[in-house]
Each structure stands twice: as structure tokens, then as C-alpha cells.
Amino acid sequence: MKFNIINLAKPDSLYNYGMKLLNFSNKIKNEEGIGWHRVGEAIDYFQNDFKRDNGKYARNFYTLTFEHTFNHEDD
């Protein structure tokens, strides 16, 4: 499944340097004892075409996009 989170304000992100997103799975926690864990593929953070007006200067918003496959139904 592909996700796009838009209207972010920072011009750079650690996602551009290899950081992955955090995910919590109740089923993995119960089965393997692992709660929060890093996930995501095709992660990218980039400037989009939406503008924000913060007074004197209009600046662009940014988008975080990534893909994630959920391993368990109803989790």
C-alpha cells in the first residue's frame, strides 16, 4: 500500500538519509515480543507544488511518500 503525507513544512528530512517509519503491531508484539519496529520501502521526502503563505514570503510544502505491506489482517 502506498501512502502520501502532504503539507509538511521542513525543507529536509532524515527520511532522505535512510531513516524508516515506526510501526506498532499488536500481533507481532504478542507473537514475537517486538512492539515498535521500523518499516517502509520506497521512502521519499520532497517539495511539492502546494504553497503556504506565512506573511511576506510564500513557501512550498513537502510530501513524505512510502510503501508498506501489512503482514496481519485487523492489526
One Martini backbone bead per residue (centre of mass of N, CA, C, O) as a GRO file, in nm:
protein
   75
    1MET     BB    1   0.098   0.035   0.021
    2LYS     BB    2   0.043   0.377  -0.049
    3PHE     BB    3   0.180   0.679   0.094
    4ASN     BB    4   0.070   1.031   0.145
    5ILE     BB    5   0.223   1.310   0.303
    6ILE     BB    6   0.112   1.632   0.334
    7ASN     BB    7   0.206   1.952   0.440
    8LEU     BB    8   0.495   1.985   0.497
    9ALA     BB    9   0.768   2.211   0.620
   10LYS     BB   10   1.030   2.076   0.589
   11PRO     BB   11   1.313   2.082   0.370
   12ASP     BB   12   1.409   1.831   0.546
   13SER     BB   13   1.497   1.472   0.597
   14LEU     BB   14   1.582   1.160   0.729
   15TYR     BB   15   1.445   0.999   0.496
   16ASN     BB   16   1.683   1.083   0.291
   17TYR     BB   17   1.897   0.896   0.498
   18GLY     BB   18   1.727   0.603   0.579
   19MET     BB   19   1.489   0.644   0.735
   20LYS     BB   20   1.230   0.489   0.902
   21LEU     BB   21   0.931   0.390   1.000
   22LEU     BB   22   0.702   0.356   1.256
   23ASN     BB   23   0.566   0.047   1.399
   24PHE     BB   24   0.269  -0.111   1.539
   25SER     BB   25   0.214  -0.457   1.652
   26ASN     BB   26   0.018  -0.667   1.826
   27LYS     BB   27   0.088  -0.942   1.697
   28ILE     BB   28   0.398  -0.922   1.716
   29LYS     BB   29   0.406  -0.876   2.018
   30ASN     BB   30   0.270  -1.152   2.096
   31GLU     BB   31   0.466  -1.345   1.919
   32GLU     BB   32   0.777  -1.176   1.952
   33GLY     BB   33   0.807  -0.905   2.142
   34ILE     BB   34   0.754  -0.681   1.919
   35GLY     BB   35   0.672  -0.362   1.871
   36TRP     BB   36   0.845  -0.140   1.772
   37HIS     BB   37   0.916  -0.079   1.417
   38ARG     BB   38   1.075  -0.069   1.115
   39VAL     BB   39   0.942   0.070   0.804
   40GLY     BB   40   0.957   0.067   0.460
   41GLU     BB   41   0.934   0.172   0.119
   42ALA     BB   42   1.003   0.402  -0.098
   43ILE     BB   43   1.132   0.652   0.042
   44ASP     BB   44   1.015   1.002   0.031
   45TYR     BB   45   1.127   1.355   0.031
   46PHE     BB   46   0.943   1.642  -0.103
   47GLN     BB   47   0.868   1.893  -0.303
   48ASN     BB   48   0.580   2.059  -0.373
   49ASP     BB   49   0.310   2.268  -0.521
   50PHE     BB   50   0.238   2.372  -0.251
   51LYS     BB   51   0.137   2.665  -0.075
   52ARG     BB   52   0.251   2.885   0.181
   53ASP     BB   53   0.132   3.161   0.382
   54ASN     BB   54   0.373   3.359   0.591
   55GLY     BB   55   0.331   3.642   0.456
   56LYS     BB   56   0.586   3.760   0.275
   57TYR     BB   57   0.641   3.444   0.213
   58ALA     BB   58   0.614   3.190  -0.012
   59ARG     BB   59   0.594   2.837   0.050
   60ASN     BB   60   0.659   2.517   0.034
   61PHE     BB   61   0.562   2.209   0.049
   62TYR     BB   62   0.574   1.865   0.167
   63THR     BB   63   0.646   1.512   0.091
   64LEU     BB   64   0.559   1.190   0.216
   65THR     BB   65   0.665   0.875   0.079
   66PHE     BB   66   0.532   0.530   0.100
   67GLU     BB   67   0.571   0.176   0.154
   68HIS     BB   68   0.334  -0.080   0.289
   69THR     BB   69   0.310  -0.407   0.431
   70PHE     BB   70   0.072  -0.585   0.580
   71ASN     BB   71   0.086  -0.892   0.771
   72HIS     BB   72  -0.192  -0.830   0.924
   73GLU     BB   73  -0.505  -0.865   0.999
   74ASP     BB   74  -0.653  -0.654   1.215
   75ASP     BB   75  -0.394  -0.453   1.337
   0.00000   0.00000   0.00000
